[in-house]
Amino acid sequence: MWRDPLGNRTQPTLPGFRHFRKPRYTVRQSERNPHAAPNKMRLPPTFEALRERNYRLFYAGLALSLIGTWMERAALSWLIYRITGDSEMWLGLAAGVPIVPALLLSIPAGALLDRVRVRTVLLCTQSLMCAGAAGIAALVLSGGVQPWHILVYIAYASSVFAVDAPARHAFVVRLVGPTRITNAFALNAVAFQVAQVVGSAVFGVLMAQTDLGEGGCLVINAISFLCVLTSLLIIRETVPATRAARERPNPLDGLRHALRTPVIRGALLVSVSTAMFGFQIGQLLPVYAKKVWLEGADGFAWLRGAMGVGAFVGGVTLATRSSTIQRGALIRRYGFFVPPLLLAFAHAPSFDVGLAVIAALGFTMIQLHSSCASLIQTTVPDALRGRVSSLFTLSVLASFPTGGFVGGQIAEFIGAPWTTTIAACVVALAYTAIHLTHPTLRRAA
């Protein structure tokens, strides 16, 4: 048996041994996923990460569960806006509640993930979220829900999610291996946005065609957690994702590494800016639907769906090009499209134009978000993966609600369009400063 220059086994086809059969694999042995089970599935490059059996199972369960999650987000936003008399202040307050759990739990969660089995953590967090979703659904259906009940539930769910999100990032990397990380994160974004479209559509149908309303959406969300729990239970882990029990990772090591690594530091800053001022628009969609364009709940569902469609197309595009894309250049290029798109949406002359612009905004921001996530995961050493993943989670979980809270308070006084205008200007200044001070980010592969 002979080996070709990549180390793959092959056999000579002609005397003289000058010609070889086409190698079965084109990935070096050192780059393969050491935790993957043998798999002969052939898929197009767009779905390369789904060749791994364990990732396929996890992806299917997560995609179904995310549909319920998006239904819950739409239902809670609309519910608190309705029962508080169309108050932007309460809408912003609901968006700001997750800030405290994110600040308190994200970094300790990273240290935990570098020490224990990640799948065990995910089983616990998904079970806790399922129980909480069932509780708030029962309260809403009973008719006794108050605004403070919703805030308490959001705080509870955010606390669990602060541990769950970095665990999912670390678990995906373990399932697909180092060469398919960008493709896997792009496919995750696709599932996320398909779920947003489907969840928003189902939310609109339940609100318009049934008497269940927000409570029915919350019941479906509680049931959907069973999908991801089932997938976690049937995944076969060949190598335990554990560290020695005697080792106690320092929670601050991930922060030190991020501060000393310009590429990771720059990607985190882009994530913070996008989450705080770019995705802030998602928290103001009920205001645009009801007060700016007078479209009501149906218009709100259409806006969420349009943003999801754009993000879906962006995720598929990134997944298709994941093997050739230069992520640093993509972050720089698409980053400067965000401010003008925010301005265009804020001052769109009609609801139909707003739908088109929000779709383009979803396309752009999901590519930014997914590229930052995969760039961080391919740069960080495995021993610090959990702690650095928790920093990325913190950059989103703390920034997104902060932007939503501040945006809601400002919109109460000056309106949603001018609030979005201010956010667009801040995003433009932030992206410019980041790229000027982090030239290595622009050249990152």
C-alpha positions in Angstrom: 0.0 0.0 0.0 1.3 3.4 -1.0 0.5 6.9 0.2 0.0 10.1 -1.8 1.6 13.5 -0.7 -1.4 14.2 1.7 -0.8 10.9 3.5 -3.9 9.1 2.1 -3.7 5.4 1.2 -3.7 4.6 -2.5 -2.5 2.0 -5.0 -0.5 2.5 -8.1 -2.4 2.0 -11.4 0.5 1.7 -13.9 3.9 0.0 -13.7 6.5 2.4 -12.5 4.2 3.7 -9.8 4.0 7.2 -11.3 0.3 7.5 -11.3 -2.1 7.1 -8.5 -5.8 6.8 -8.1 -7.7 9.8 -6.9 -7.4 9.9 -3.1 -10.6 9.2 -1.2 -10.2 12.2 1.0 -8.8 15.7 0.3 -8.4 16.8 4.0 -5.2 16.1 5.8 -5.4 13.5 8.6 -4.5 16.1 11.2 -7.5 18.3 10.2 -10.2 15.6 10.4 -12.6 15.6 13.3 -11.2 13.1 15.8 -14.6 12.7 17.5 -16.6 11.9 14.4 -18.0 8.4 13.7 -17.2 7.0 10.2 -19.6 8.5 7.7 -20.1 7.8 4.0 -22.8 10.4 3.3 -22.2 12.6 0.3 -23.7 16.1 0.3 -23.1 19.3 -1.7 -20.4 21.7 -0.3 -23.2 24.0 1.1 -24.1 21.3 3.6 -20.6 19.9 4.2 -20.9 20.0 8.0 -24.1 17.8 7.9 -21.9 14.8 6.7 -21.2 14.3 10.4 -24.0 12.0 11.9 -23.9 13.6 15.3 -24.1 17.1 13.9 -27.0 16.1 11.7 -28.9 14.9 14.8 -28.1 18.0 16.8 -28.9 20.3 13.9 -32.3 18.7 13.3 -33.3 18.9 17.0 -32.1 22.5 17.3 -33.8 23.7 14.1 -37.2 22.4 15.3 -36.7 23.9 18.8 -35.8 27.3 17.3 -39.2 27.5 15.6 -40.8 27.5 19.1 -38.2 30.0 20.4 -39.0 32.5 17.7 -42.7 32.1 18.3 -42.1 32.8 22.0 -40.0 36.0 21.2 -42.7 37.4 19.0 -45.5 36.4 21.4 -43.8 37.9 24.4 -42.9 41.2 22.6 -46.5 41.6 21.4 -48.0 40.5 24.7 -46.1 43.0 26.8 -46.7 45.7 24.3 -50.4 45.0 24.3 -51.1 44.6 28.0 -49.1 47.8 28.9 -51.2 50.0 26.6 -48.6 50.1 23.7 -45.8 51.3 25.8 -42.3 51.6 24.2 -40.8 52.0 27.7 -42.1 48.5 28.8 -40.9 47.1 25.5 -37.4 48.4 26.1 -37.5 47.3 29.7 -38.3 43.7 28.6 -35.4 43.9 26.2 -33.0 45.2 28.9 -33.8 42.5 31.5 -31.2 39.9 30.1 -28.3 42.3 30.7 -27.8 41.3 34.4 -27.9 37.5 33.9 -25.5 37.8 30.9 -23.0 39.9 32.9 -23.1 37.6 36.0 -23.1 34.2 34.4 -21.5 34.2 31.0 -17.8 34.2 32.1 -18.2 31.6 34.9 -20.1 29.4 32.4 -17.1 29.4 30.1 -14.9 28.1 32.9 -17.5 25.4 33.6 -17.5 24.3 30.0 -13.7 23.9 29.9 -14.0 21.4 32.8 -17.1 19.2 32.3 -18.9 17.4 29.5 -20.6 19.9 27.3 -23.5 17.5 26.4 -24.4 17.2 30.1 -24.5 21.0 30.4 -26.8 21.2 27.3 -29.1 18.5 28.7 -29.5 20.5 31.9 -30.0 23.9 30.3 -32.5 22.7 27.7 -34.5 20.9 30.4 -34.6 24.0 32.5 -35.7 26.1 29.6 -38.5 23.6 28.8 -39.8 23.8 32.3 -39.8 27.6 32.4 -41.5 27.8 29.0 -44.3 25.5 30.2 -44.7 27.7 33.3 -45.2 31.0 31.5 -47.4 29.3 28.9 -49.7 28.1 31.7 -49.8 31.5 33.3 -50.7 33.3 30.0 -53.4 30.8 29.1 -54.9 31.3 32.6 -55.4 34.9 31.8 -53.6 36.2 35.0 -50.4 37.3 33.4 -49.0 40.7 34.4 -46.1 42.6 32.9 -43.8 41.8 35.9 -44.5 38.1 35.3 -43.0 38.4 31.8 -40.0 40.3 33.1 -39.3 37.5 35.7 -39.6 34.8 33.1 -37.3 36.7 30.7 -34.7 37.0 33.5 -35.0 33.3 34.2 -34.7 32.2 30.6 -31.8 34.6 30.0 -29.9 33.2 33.0 -30.2 29.7 31.6 -29.4 30.9 28.0 -26.2 32.5 29.3 -24.9 29.0 30.0 -26.6 27.3 27.1 -25.3 29.5 24.2 -21.5 29.1 24.8 -22.1 25.4 25.4 -23.8 25.1 22.0 -20.9 26.8 20.3 -18.3 24.6 21.9 -20.4 21.5 21.2 -20.8 22.3 17.5 -17.0 22.7 17.2 -16.5 19.2 18.8 -19.1 17.7 16.4 -17.8 19.0 13.1 -14.0 19.4 13.6 -11.8 22.4 12.7 -12.2 22.4 8.9 -16.0 22.7 8.9 -16.5 25.4 11.6 -17.5 28.2 9.2 -19.9 25.9 7.3 -21.5 24.7 10.6 -22.0 28.2 12.0 -23.5 29.3 8.6 -25.9 26.4 8.7 -26.8 27.2 12.3 -27.6 30.7 11.1 -29.8 29.2 8.3 -31.7 27.1 10.8 -32.0 30.2 13.0 -33.5 32.3 10.3 -35.7 29.6 8.8 -37.1 29.1 12.3 -37.7 32.9 12.5 -39.7 32.9 9.2 -41.7 29.8 10.2 -42.1 30.9 13.8 -43.2 34.4 12.8 -45.7 32.9 10.2 -47.2 30.6 12.8 -47.4 33.4 15.3 -49.3 35.5 12.8 -51.7 32.6 12.0 -52.4 31.8 15.6 -53.0 35.5 16.4 -55.3 36.1 13.4 -57.1 32.7 13.0 -57.4 31.2 16.5 -58.4 32.1 20.0 -55.1 30.8 21.5 -53.1 33.9 20.8 -49.8 34.4 22.6 -50.5 31.5 25.0 -50.7 29.0 22.1 -47.3 30.1 20.8 -45.8 29.6 24.3 -47.2 26.1 24.5 -45.7 25.2 21.2 -42.3 26.6 22.4 -42.4 24.4 25.5 -43.1 21.3 23.5 -40.3 22.1 20.9 -37.6 21.7 23.6 -38.3 18.0 23.5 -36.8 17.8 20.0 -33.3 19.1 20.9 -33.4 17.0 24.2 -34.1 13.9 22.1 -31.2 14.6 19.7 -28.8 15.1 22.6 -29.8 11.8 24.1 -29.2 9.8 20.9 -25.9 11.4 19.9 -22.9 9.0 20.3 -19.9 10.7 21.8 -16.7 8.8 21.1 -14.5 11.0 23.2 -15.8 12.6 26.4 -15.5 16.4 26.3 -14.0 16.6 29.8 -11.0 18.0 31.6 -9.3 16.5 34.6 -11.4 17.1 37.7 -8.3 18.4 39.6 -7.9 21.3 37.1 -9.7 24.5 37.9 -9.7 26.8 34.9 -9.3 30.5 35.6 -12.4 32.2 34.3 -10.3 35.3 33.3 -7.9 33.4 31.1 -10.3 33.7 28.2 -10.6 37.4 28.7 -6.8 37.8 28.8 -6.3 35.7 25.6 -9.0 37.8 23.8 -7.4 41.1 24.8 -4.0 39.9 23.6 -5.2 38.5 20.3 -6.2 41.4 17.9 -8.3 39.2 15.6 -10.4 37.9 18.5 -10.6 41.3 20.1 -11.7 42.9 16.8 -14.3 40.3 16.1 -15.8 40.7 19.6 -16.0 44.5 19.2 -17.8 44.1 15.8 -20.2 41.6 17.5 -20.8 44.1 20.3 -21.5 47.0 17.9 -23.8 44.9 15.7 -25.8 43.4 18.6 -26.2 46.7 20.5 -27.0 49.1 17.7 -27.7 47.0 14.6 -30.0 44.3 16.0 -31.7 46.9 18.1 -34.1 47.3 15.2 -35.6 43.9 16.0 -36.8 45.3 19.4 -38.6 48.2 17.7 -40.4 46.3 15.0 -43.7 46.3 17.0 -43.5 50.1 17.1 -42.9 50.3 13.4 -45.7 47.9 12.6 -48.3 49.6 14.8 -47.5 53.3 15.0 -45.4 54.0 11.9 -47.1 52.0 9.2 -50.4 51.1 11.1 -50.2 47.4 10.1 -50.9 45.8 13.5 -49.9 42.2 14.5 -50.0 41.0 10.9 -47.5 43.7 9.9 -45.3 42.8 12.8 -45.2 39.2 11.7 -44.4 40.2 8.1 -41.5 42.4 9.3 -40.0 39.6 11.4 -40.5 37.2 8.5 -38.9 39.5 6.0 -35.9 39.9 8.2 -35.7 36.2 8.6 -35.9 35.5 4.9 -33.0 37.9 4.3 -30.9 36.3 7.0 -31.7 32.9 5.6 -30.4 33.8 2.2 -27.3 35.3 3.9 -26.7 32.1 5.8 -27.0 29.9 2.8 -24.7 32.2 0.8 -22.1 32.0 3.6 -22.4 28.2 3.9 -21.9 27.8 0.1 -18.8 29.9 0.1 -17.5 28.8 3.5 -14.4 27.0 2.1 -13.2 29.9 0.1 -14.4 33.0 2.0 -12.0 35.4 3.7 -13.9 36.2 6.8 -12.0 39.4 7.7 -12.7 40.9 4.3 -16.3 39.9 4.5 -16.7 41.6 8.0 -15.2 44.8 6.6 -17.2 44.8 3.4 -20.6 44.0 4.9 -20.1 46.1 8.0 -20.3 49.3 6.0 -23.6 48.3 4.5 -25.4 48.2 7.9 -25.6 52.0 8.6 -27.2 53.0 5.3 -29.7 50.1 5.5 -30.7 51.2 9.0 -31.3 54.7 7.7 -33.2 53.4 4.7 -35.5 51.4 6.9 -36.1 54.2 9.4 -37.2 56.6 6.7 -38.8 54.1 4.3 -41.8 55.8 2.5 -44.1 52.7 2.7 -44.5 49.4 4.5 -43.5 47.5 1.3 -40.3 49.3 1.0 -39.6 48.7 4.7 -40.1 44.9 4.1 -37.4 45.0 1.3 -35.0 47.0 3.4 -35.4 44.8 6.5 -34.7 41.7 4.4 -31.5 43.2 3.1 -30.5 44.2 6.6 -31.1 40.6 7.8 -28.9 39.3 4.9 -26.0 41.6 5.9 -26.1 41.3 9.7 -26.3 37.5 9.7 -23.1 37.3 7.6 -21.4 39.6 10.0 -22.5 37.7 13.1 -21.7 34.2 11.7 -18.3 35.3 10.3 -17.3 36.8 13.7 -18.4 33.6 15.5 -16.5 31.2 13.2 -13.4 33.4 13.1 -13.2 33.4 16.9 -13.7 29.6 17.1 -11.0 28.9 14.5 -8.5 31.3 16.2 -8.9 30.2 19.9 -6.9 27.3 21.3 -9.1 24.3 22.3 -8.1 24.6 26.0 -9.7 28.1 26.1 -12.6 27.4 23.8 -15.3 27.4 26.5 -14.1 30.6 28.1 -13.7 32.6 24.9 -17.1 31.3 23.6 -18.6 32.7 26.7 -17.1 36.1 25.9 -18.8 36.0 22.5 -22.1 35.0 24.2 -21.6 37.9 26.6 -21.0 40.3 23.7 -24.4 39.4 22.3 -26.4 38.8 25.4 -25.3 42.0 27.2 -25.2 44.2 24.1 -28.5 43.2 22.4 -30.7 43.9 25.5 -28.7 47.0 26.3 -29.4 48.4 22.8 -33.0 47.3 23.0 -33.5 48.9 26.4 -31.9 52.2 25.5 -33.7 52.2 22.1 -37.1 51.7 23.8 -36.6 54.5 26.2 -35.4 56.9 23.4 -38.3 55.8 21.1 -40.8 56.7 23.8 -39.8 60.4 23.4 -38.5 60.9 19.8 -40.1 57.9 18.0 -38.7 54.8 16.5 -37.4 56.3 13.1 -35.2 58.8 14.8 -34.0 56.3 17.3 -32.9 54.0 14.5 -31.2 57.0 12.8 -29.1 57.6 15.9 -28.2 53.9 16.0 -27.1 54.0 12.4 -24.7 56.9 13.0 -23.2 55.1 16.1 -22.7 51.9 14.1 -20.9 53.7 11.3 -18.5 55.4 13.8 -17.9 52.1 15.7 -17.1 50.0 12.6 -14.7 52.7 11.3 -12.8 52.9 14.6 -12.6 49.1 14.9 -11.2 48.6 11.4 -8.7 51.4 11.7 -7.3 50.1 15.0 -7.4 46.3 14.1 -5.8 46.0 10.6 -5.2 42.2 11.2 -8.9 41.7 11.4 -9.3 42.8 7.8 -6.7 40.3 6.7 -8.0 37.3 8.8 -8.7 34.2 6.8 
